[in-house]
Amino acid sequence: MQRVTPNWRTSTYTGTENCVEVADNAPAKVMVRDTKARSRGVLAVRPTAWAAFVAFAKVG
């Protein structure tokens, strides 16, 4: 399997200093990290779980 370099991006709804970054360009996982503490680690979830979270967040 070829390794994919994360393509980190932030939400267009918040400032870059108050947000999380998301990399969803890998087929098997979506990665999330804190913009202010990038070195503290990455949360990786399956794309279906991320899609469910985003749908839930849009409702709230």
Secondary structure, 3 states (H helix, E strand, C coil): CCCCCCCCEECCCCCHHHCEEEEEEECCEEEEEECCCHHHCCEEECHHHHHHHHHHHHHC
